[in-house]
Structures are given as structure tokens and as C-alpha cells.
């Protein structure tokens, strides 16, 4: 037995649907490019659910719009992170902060794992939660995910979480691939399972609304959610320019109101939106050689941004891309921040 035996899953990593099968403990890297679990930062956070949020570095997506790109595109973009930390020490840090006056004034009542994408660090997070519950068996835990977990990983996540915040990017597979580099099928499968079988754990489904890229996805997404369970909570987030979409127009108030109306028309009962609206921008369309590689106009536009940021494989699919170990998007540094 060694101190790191709990990380055995990383010897042949198949925690997410990329199923890379690499030995991360020996320094091998898959699509996410992460070896050892890495903490980016941790802080009391007022966004609902109020919490002590642990941001984990690295992600199995390469979203063009990522607002946490300095974290998610670790380790390739050169931004330093806190690094690997002893699970017991991190658990103690979380509980000490949640017991502070600042936490009580904020209403923070749980540990919140975010990123990046926490699924790629699943055995580490399980260990942190185990250590935290040795001290406080009733501590609440939120898991913030893009949903690209295997069915086995999802069951493990559901086993220790109190609440889940769940991101949906697109329904159409081509649009989802162009925007994130990953398939939408596992994400929809897992969302449906949660909605039908463990909806008591669902804090909310979050849909970032990106003008012209995924606004046509709102109706199929909301119809899909309503068909699963019309009472599921859905929050639309207003896109603001970020990362490879740094010059793209932000979502305006009319678009956000329209999304809410579409959702209600689809039968959803618990819909709202948030975020700053109306941030100006422009469409950067460099269709060139990739035009014929996408059938959807929205996917083609997203693919154009990916090409501009350095992605040379189209249509995008990080699992099969021969350049996924030297991905230029992971090294992209935007000139604009919002």
C-alpha cells in the first residue's frame, strides 16, 4: 500500500468518455493533457450554491468560449496553478473556511468542485470528500460538470454529491464538436439519467447562450429537458466574449428573454437567466478551407474561430485528432478579457 493507491484509476485513465487509457501516474497524457490531479485555486464563492469552491486545473474539453481558460487549458498555456495537494490538508482547508465568519455571512454551506472539469480528477476528489466527511459527516458537496463522464464515473459522482450543476453546450452533435471538441451524446445521456433518476441532486442545468453559434440549439435543448422532466431547473447564461471567442458579440437582453420564452413554450416550468448583456463584438469568419467540412452554418462559424485559434483538424474531434498532444488551442492566449 502506498499513499497514492487511491489514484489507481489514473493508471489506465477512462474517467471520461474520451477513454484515453493512458497511465497518467507515469506521465502519459490523453486529451486533457493532465497527469497528477492539480488544484488551480480555492476560495469562498458567492455564486449559487454559495460555497468554498475548489477549482481543479485542466479539462477534457477545449471550448472556444471558456471563461476559465487560464485553468482549463492547463498545462499547456503556461499559467501556474497551486498543484497537487494532500487530500486531507485540502479537506481541512475547505472545512476551516466554511466555518469562518465570512462563510456564514455569505451563506456558504458546501464544498464546490469546479474547473476546468473535475471529472478528470475524480478519484482525488472522492478522497478529499472522504477526508472532509471524517471531520464533518454532514458536509455538503457540489460537483460542477460538463457532463462528459462515463456512465461508471457518473454513478461515482452521484454517490458522494449533494448537488450538481450541469452544463449543456449544444444538442446538435456537429455544433457541440465544433464548440468543444467533444461529442454531445454522452452529455445528453448523462443529463437524461440525472433528470429522470436523481433530480433531487440537480441544482440547475446551465446553458451558455452564444449568439449565432448555439442560439439555434435552445429549442432542441429545452425540448429535450422538458421531455425528461419539465420541472428541472434551467439557467441561461449570457455569453460574454472570452478565449477564442474574444471578439465575438455578447448575448443581448432580447436574446436572453427569447431563450426564456422558448424554454417556457417547450414546457419547462423553472427557467431564468443571468449575466451581463450587450457586450459589443463582431463576427470573425475565416471560413476558407473548412467551409465544406461542416454541414451546419453554426458549426462552421465555430469551426472558423477554432481555425483562427490554431486548430487544423476539421471537423473538430479531440478524441481522434492526431494533434491532440500539441493542440494550438490549448496554447491560445486571448488579447481581450471580459
C-alpha positions in Angstrom: 0.0 0.0 0.0 1.2 3.5 -0.8 -0.1 6.9 -0.1 -1.3 7.3 -3.7 -3.1 4.0 -4.1 -6.4 5.8 -4.3 -5.3 7.2 -7.7 -5.2 3.8 -9.2 -7.8 4.8 -11.9 -5.2 7.0 -13.4 -3.0 4.1 -14.4 -5.4 3.5 -17.3 -7.5 6.6 -17.3 -11.0 6.1 -18.6 -12.8 8.5 -16.3 -14.4 10.5 -19.1 -15.8 9.5 -22.5 -12.5 10.1 -24.3 -11.4 6.9 -22.6 -7.7 7.6 -23.5 -6.4 4.6 -21.5 -3.1 6.4 -20.6 -1.1 5.9 -17.5 -1.2 9.4 -16.0 0.8 8.3 -12.9 3.7 7.6 -15.3 3.4 10.9 -17.0 1.4 9.8 -20.0 -1.2 12.2 -21.3 -4.6 11.9 -23.0 -6.8 14.6 -24.5 -6.9 16.6 -21.2 -3.1 16.6 -21.1 -3.2 16.3 -17.3 -1.1 13.8 -15.3 -1.5 14.2 -11.5 -4.6 15.9 -10.1 -3.9 19.6 -9.8 -5.6 22.3 -7.7 -5.8 25.6 -9.5 -7.2 27.7 -6.7 -9.7 27.6 -3.9 -11.9 30.4 -2.4 -15.2 31.3 -0.8 -17.5 31.9 -3.7 -20.9 33.8 -3.6 -22.4 32.3 -6.8 -25.2 29.9 -6.0 -24.9 27.5 -4.4 -22.7 29.6 -2.1 -19.6 27.6 -1.2 -15.9 27.1 -0.7 -15.0 26.4 -4.3 -12.1 24.3 -5.3 -11.1 24.9 -9.0 -9.3 21.9 -10.5 -6.9 22.6 -13.3 -7.3 21.0 -16.8 -10.3 20.0 -18.9 -11.4 17.3 -21.3 -13.0 20.0 -23.5 -11.3 22.7 -25.5 -14.3 25.1 -25.5 -13.7 28.2 -27.7 -15.7 30.3 -25.2 -14.1 29.3 -22.0 -14.1 32.0 -19.3 -11.7 29.9 -17.1 -9.2 29.3 -19.9 -6.2 30.0 -17.7 -7.3 27.0 -15.6 -8.9 24.7 -18.2 -6.1 24.8 -20.7 -3.5 23.8 -18.1 -0.8 22.6 -18.5 -0.1 24.0 -22.0 -0.7 27.7 -21.7 1.9 28.4 -19.1 -0.3 29.7 -16.3 0.8 28.4 -12.8 -1.5 26.6 -10.5 -1.4 25.6 -6.8 -0.5 22.0 -7.8 -1.1 18.6 -6.3 -2.1 18.9 -2.6 -2.6 16.3 0.1 -6.3 15.4 0.1 -6.6 15.6 3.9 -4.9 19.0 4.1 -7.3 20.3 1.3 -10.3 18.9 3.1 -9.2 20.6 6.3 -8.7 23.9 4.4 -12.3 23.6 3.0 -13.9 23.0 6.3 -11.9 25.7 8.1 -13.1 28.2 5.6 -16.7 27.0 5.7 -16.6 27.5 9.4 -15.4 31.1 9.1 -17.4 34.2 9.8 -17.1 35.2 6.1 -18.7 31.9 5.0 -21.5 32.3 7.5 -22.2 35.8 6.3 -22.2 34.6 2.7 -24.3 31.6 3.5 -21.7 29.2 2.1 -22.6 25.7 3.2 -20.7 23.2 0.9 -17.5 22.3 -0.9 -17.9 23.1 -4.6 -15.6 21.3 -7.1 -15.3 23.1 -10.4 -12.6 23.8 -13.0 -11.7 23.1 -15.7 -13.5 19.8 -15.4 -13.5 17.9 -12.1 -14.3 14.5 -13.6 -10.7 14.1 -14.8 -9.7 14.3 -11.1 -12.5 12.0 -9.8 -10.5 9.7 -7.5 -8.7 12.6 -6.0 -12.0 14.5 -5.3 -13.5 11.3 -3.8 -10.6 11.2 -1.4 -10.9 14.9 -0.4 -14.6 14.3 0.3 -13.9 11.2 2.3 -11.4 13.1 4.4 -13.8 16.0 4.8 -16.6 13.7 6.0 -14.3 12.1 8.5 -14.4 15.5 10.2 -17.9 16.5 9.3 -20.1 13.6 8.1 -22.8 16.0 7.0 -20.7 18.3 4.8 -22.4 19.1 1.5 -20.6 18.7 -1.8 -21.4 20.3 -5.2 -20.0 18.9 -8.4 -19.9 21.3 -11.4 -19.6 19.3 -14.6 -19.7 19.5 -18.4 -21.3 16.0 -18.3 -18.7 14.2 -20.4 -18.3 11.4 -17.8 -18.6 7.7 -18.5 -21.6 6.0 -17.0 -19.5 4.5 -14.3 -17.9 7.8 -13.4 -21.4 9.4 -13.3 -22.5 6.8 -10.7 -19.5 7.6 -8.6 -20.2 11.3 -8.8 -23.8 10.8 -7.8 -22.6 8.6 -4.9 -20.9 11.5 -3.0 -22.6 14.7 -4.2 -25.3 16.7 -2.5 -25.9 18.9 -5.6 -24.8 19.0 -9.2 -24.5 22.0 -11.6 -24.6 20.7 -15.1 -23.6 22.5 -18.3 -25.2 21.9 -21.7 -23.5 23.5 -24.7 -25.5 22.2 -27.7 -27.9 19.5 -28.8 -26.7 19.1 -32.3 -23.6 16.9 -32.4 -21.7 18.8 -35.0 -22.2 22.1 -33.2 -21.1 20.6 -29.9 -18.0 19.2 -31.5 -17.2 22.5 -33.2 -17.6 24.4 -30.0 -16.0 22.0 -27.5 -14.0 19.3 -29.5 -16.2 16.6 -27.9 -19.4 14.7 -28.7 -22.8 15.7 -27.2 -24.1 12.1 -27.0 -22.6 11.2 -23.6 -23.6 14.6 -22.2 -27.2 14.2 -23.2 -27.3 10.6 -22.0 -26.0 11.7 -18.5 -28.3 14.7 -18.3 -31.3 12.5 -19.0 -30.2 10.0 -16.4 -29.8 12.7 -13.7 -33.1 14.3 -14.7 -35.1 11.0 -14.6 -33.4 9.3 -11.6 -31.6 11.7 -9.3 -33.2 15.1 -10.0 -33.1 15.9 -6.3 -29.4 16.3 -6.7 -29.7 18.7 -9.6 -29.1 22.3 -8.6 -29.6 23.5 -12.1 -28.8 22.9 -15.8 -26.8 25.8 -17.2 -26.9 26.8 -20.9 -24.5 29.5 -22.1 -26.1 31.4 -24.9 -23.7 32.3 -27.7 -25.2 34.5 -30.5 -25.2 32.7 -33.9 -23.2 29.8 -32.7 -25.6 27.9 -30.4 -28.8 30.1 -30.2 -30.5 27.7 -32.6 -29.7 24.9 -30.1 -32.0 26.4 -27.4 -35.2 24.9 -28.7 -34.0 21.3 -29.1 -32.2 21.5 -25.8 -35.2 22.8 -23.9 -37.5 20.3 -25.6 -35.1 17.5 -24.6 -35.0 18.8 -21.0 -38.8 19.1 -20.9 -39.3 15.6 -22.3 -37.0 14.4 -19.4 -38.8 16.3 -16.7 -40.5 19.7 -17.2 -39.7 20.7 -13.5 -35.9 20.6 -14.0 -34.3 24.0 -13.2 -32.6 25.7 -16.2 -30.5 28.8 -16.1 -29.5 30.5 -19.3 -26.2 32.4 -19.0 -25.4 35.4 -21.2 -22.3 34.8 -23.2 -19.6 37.4 -22.8 -16.5 37.5 -25.1 -13.8 35.1 -23.9 -10.9 33.0 -25.1 -11.0 32.1 -28.8 -14.3 34.0 -29.0 -12.8 37.1 -27.5 -14.1 39.3 -30.4 -17.5 37.7 -30.7 -20.6 39.7 -29.7 -22.0 39.1 -26.3 -25.6 38.0 -25.9 -28.1 40.9 -25.6 -31.1 41.1 -23.4 -33.6 40.4 -26.2 -31.9 37.1 -27.0 -31.9 36.1 -23.3 -35.6 36.9 -23.0 -36.2 35.0 -26.2 -34.4 31.9 -24.8 -36.6 32.0 -21.6 -39.7 32.2 -23.7 -38.6 29.3 -25.9 -38.0 27.3 -22.8 -41.4 28.0 -21.3 -43.0 27.2 -24.7 -41.2 23.9 -24.6 -42.9 23.2 -21.3 -40.2 24.0 -18.8 -41.6 25.3 -15.5 -38.4 26.6 -13.8 -36.5 28.9 -16.1 -34.4 32.0 -15.6 -31.4 33.8 -17.0 -28.4 35.8 -15.6 -25.3 37.6 -16.7 -24.2 40.9 -18.2 -25.7 41.5 -21.6 -24.9 43.6 -24.7 -21.1 43.4 -24.7 -20.2 44.6 -28.2 -18.2 42.5 -30.6 -18.0 41.3 -34.2 -18.2 38.1 -36.2 -14.7 36.8 -37.1 -15.5 34.5 -40.0 -12.5 32.8 -41.6 -14.3 30.0 -43.4 -11.6 29.4 -46.1 -10.7 25.8 -46.4 -13.1 24.4 -43.8 -16.4 25.5 -45.3 -17.1 22.1 -46.9 -16.3 20.2 -43.7 -19.3 21.3 -41.8 -23.0 20.9 -42.8 -24.3 23.3 -40.1 -23.8 27.1 -40.6 -23.4 27.5 -36.8 -20.9 24.7 -36.6 -19.0 26.2 -39.5 -18.8 29.5 -37.7 -17.5 27.9 -34.6 -15.0 25.9 -36.7 -13.8 29.2 -38.2 -13.0 30.6 -34.8 -11.2 27.3 -34.0 -9.2 27.6 -37.2 -8.3 31.2 -36.3 -7.1 30.0 -32.9 -4.9 27.3 -34.4 -7.0 24.2 -34.8 -6.0 22.4 -38.0 -8.3 19.3 -37.8 -11.8 19.8 -39.1 -14.4 18.9 -38.3 -13.2 19.1 -34.7 -13.0 15.9 -32.7 -10.3 15.9 -30.0 -10.5 12.2 -29.4 -9.4 11.3 -32.9 -7.3 14.4 -33.7 -3.6 13.4 -34.4 -2.5 16.7 -33.0 -4.3 16.5 -29.6 -0.9 16.3 -27.8 0.3 19.5 -29.5 -3.0 21.4 -29.6 -2.6 25.0 -30.5 -5.9 26.0 -29.0 -4.6 24.9 -25.5 -1.8 27.4 -26.0 -4.0 30.2 -27.3 -3.7 33.5 -25.4 -6.5 36.0 -26.0 -5.8 39.7 -26.2 -9.2 40.7 -24.8 -10.6 39.8 -21.4 -14.2 40.5 -20.1 
